[in-house]
Amino acid sequence: MATKLIRIGKQYIELKSDIIQEAARISGVSVVEEISSGGLELCKQLGKLKFWCGDNTLHIDNPDYRDNGCCLTHTVGLPVHSATKQEMPLTPYQVEFCNYIINDTKFTPTNKEDEEQRIEFLRQYHLYHINKGRQMGFTEIVLRLIQYFCFSRYAGSNVGIIAGNTGKLANKDLRRFARLFKTIPSVVEQWIKSTKEGTCLKIVNETIIWAFPASEEAITGDTNYGCIFMDESAKWIMVDDQPVFNSIMPIVKSNGADLFLVSTPKKPQKTFYHIYKEPGDFVKLEYNIWKTEGNLYIRSQIEKMLASTEFDPNQEYLCQFTIGKDSILGVVTEQDREKGFKGFDVDDSMDDDDNFVESEDDDDEIIHEADNNNNNDEKWQFN
């Protein structure tokens, strides 16, 4: 008996045709709609969607907005407010970031029939160094971009998520990524599974997303990678993290892959800092906490964060590389950096992901505290 993919409410489910007909007859619900003949067909449909349609009012004014098929973001659901559990619109700085990445990786030939030009473009790698303040939602937004490209640019390739020393943070990121498929489960061939190679999730279009701890041997075996996401790379607990990057870069360059190097800064040392000072082929993007004013937070909340004694606000929120305001060694100056300062030997034990305890996955969620009515009439359009 043939199976078909249907949508019931917000869920896409693959069922046998006779079950679909019987369910519709018994329920009398007319919103049951046949979408396609399987997960592969849905992957193709999703690959044709924009990342986001730019409509900030649609999710509020129209409860059935997913029916419109306007964009992938509305199809899988907008980011969720960690307190209210309500879907919230993307912020202007997140839209700016996504627009840049999507346009930077888009093939725009001067001659549409030039296949050699297209192949040459696909061989090009894209390196992004993203220095960001904490609690700005960048882990979430990068995972959403990766999902978007899994239906097009990364289709049929591997995607690597590298984070933390033990793999706990990488596995957490993979679980967050899997949640983005809750409304489109038929495109998932295999949900999260641990193997001898690592932990992975498989999509029916032969795209595999892997989670690894940060190590020189993180990516071995099949090196056909379309993307590598190195999360919080400035905070890995390593005396020298250069061997990790040395093992990754040949894979990135040989595959024409995208590399997202994302982190809140931590001290003027290690590879994240050195790339910040000498970016080479990397595109440097920086977003401090003031970018959130009026969308994630209001001014008084930001000022409270910057007055915190729990964290070094210059480092955690303002994207500066410092030793820490309470350190007996003092703050490292720009003159120290120019002299090639590589950092003091400071105990990093509290940042090891062995100490990580997962509760509600809210450490980097998108939290909107500002009055969203101020933004409801604005449209930030993706190209």
C-alpha angles and dihedrals in degrees: 000000000000120000127218134193114241136177119229109182105310097341129092109210132177112223139161113270095241091052090052092053093046093047091051091048094050097041097039087211111149095192091079100109132184109232108175144321097270152332094289091056090049090052089056091049092049090049089062095055126097116247090243132356092217095238110137094178101050097083092051102040099038117044089190095054093131088067089070095066088215099149144341094256092059091041095057095032133261122272112287126237105242093220105036096029088222123137113253133194124257115265125244093252092049090051090048090052095047093046090054095050095044094048093043092056097040118111110230108173123198087218115036092206095053102109092172089059091053093049091049090051092052089055091060117101124216121214121194125187107193115189106188143168119248123267094024098120099247097136088055095047095047090050089052091051090050090052090050092052092045087076094051127002097028097035111135093012137097122260119202127206110194119185140143130000101270099035096248093116092044090052090049090053089050091052090051088050091051091054088064088070097055092106094042104040094150091074090061114089095181128012121217112319133169116230134171088263094051143279116310149168121211128210120205092245088068095259112141123196114204132194119208138170115244108272141126089254095047095114115039135140111024104036097179095125128167095182142008121197115197106193123202089350094166089064101052110128100238133125088217122013095176094099089060091056092042089058094046103046098066089053091049094049097043092051099040086238132169118246119199111194103186129173150132103247123257120190126320096282144085129039100303089059095043091053088049089057097039108021099175106176093356122109107225117218123176130189121176127189094269088072086072096059111124095009113049098011141011122236096260091055092051091049089051090053091050090051091054119129092192094071136025098255094199090060103031099042109014099047096241124144107231139150091236132278094252097047117121086222091064130221118318110241129219087249089059090051094050089054090060099261109184100189138265125275099259126167109260097178096119091060097053110115088229082081092049115118117187118218117151102345089246101131094101103014121135107261118189113196099153124093101277091195087078090065103037095098096049124097120201104192126209114218 
